[in-house]
Amino acid sequence: MLNLEVDIKNATESTAELVAEAVLENLIVVIRNQDLTPEDEVRFCKMIGEVEDYHALEHVKEFTKPIAVNQNVLRVTGEKDEEGREGLFGHVSELDWHANQVSRHDRYPLIWLYAVKGSEGSQTSWLNMAKVWEALSEEQKEIAKTKQIWCGYEKGRVSESEYFIDHVGEKPHNIYHKNVAGVEGLFFPFLQIFNEEWDPFFDELKEIALDPYFQYHHFWKDGDIVISEQWLSLHKRWEFEHMDKRLLHRIAFDYRNVV
């Protein structure tokens, strides 16, 4: 994890490049004390790369249209809109360890979370899977490079939320991953694996990964941004009873404009 002091509202292309490089190298970057409109958020992310158009996703657009601020920004909140609809993952209970859109090979690798209001007292944690990789023995690394996982969703594994639609990807992922910055690590969303047979080696990796040493715990304050790289990190939202007052914005994007 890396803390950066930058002004997102007035960011230049060189600032965007600095932030992107920091995320790719450190996987989790925290930027505090921002005051942004949704337009500010999207403008900055588009300097780094392509931003996901949630309304264009046929398999989820009926879910995302009611919870979107615009086509690029989702509301993560229990606060209801004028039609009485909560945002994404508005429930009080936790979201256990996961990565986003794990069934897709073409998923956007960067996730932006911005605390708009009511976030104080809530917590999200991240697992740095590059650090986990560094902790493996050479033998474990060689084994990991031979393993593949089928990833997907099943209600009740990560959360009881209706937004976890049961499905598994069309092809497997390699567990070993090296990102464009040359950082090596594990793509290992252990609660989202749907192999026909569970490999005992996965238990070995999971035990290592859950060591608190590899975790960063973020205690939110309004104005905070956390950007994470989705191939080499997992995240978990802890239970928070005031989800009806907490509002985060989420954007998915890539780094094609800076790499």
Steps between C-alpha positions, in 0.01 A plus 500: 500500500616852418363837615513773236440872541355629174221736394265290289263784406784697337711203389705511183591208275834471680313467831283227352808317376659526846188356666469216246863399543457506878195272481667252265811480718335508845157353412315714757527881503327733746430868420333709769325834544332526160180689412380371166197492275424184300624690195833566674533131581430383145726765345795385711443129435471564125844663505634163614297276273165381373217515752239227515157587366270318740192561286661308214525175698200300384522242779490758781352818356159441658680500834742783428269758345310565825822517706710712266578868549579498128616234254847486657437546874311261728352592839619262775251576775190399690356846445185486288443714194179688420346173380589314819792299357820434692838527332742216437571279805291716730454226758650533849680164509854443378626427150760230556833477314450540125611665178262663254373341178711186551317300233626733226842495333436845352408663830627845585808464721467815711226581751441850638308550826425854616334576835236766436324511838419306816805276474663562838497186714490266201791277399625329185804271502731399217722194450824561310548185295841612372626495858347153541691388190826629648437291812465172308784252478653439158325163492164660576557760227572229244185313600291819487616565144339170392158566655185641344171600659145537374351810658148627548228586746253320720268676738607438859872451438613861519165658585126440495462802271273470197780650291696176515337319209589129493731429209849372415736635233534333161871423542748468787754750631864432582574548867842648425479853363749770404360846437623754246735655756671162544352435845452128557229355717197277538156539352332295767146607602460191715129549577422532129663180372274241334738224387332161476742370763654711775879479489664452843768748385231768509463448877874552533484827306192620688664443838802707395287773339291557812801589712426853635845610380369517143191705584436874490201626698349826382282692745303733278462875528298707257722625219713183494580320175638147482610369161592132477637267235255212465722218377739503795279609789182396677277717715243458774239740636422456866153519652376857547163582649467844342510397135186707443711812563830389342559577132801388297546537127655215300664518159668219305768600248827398336840665443524504120574875482806490725663159436 
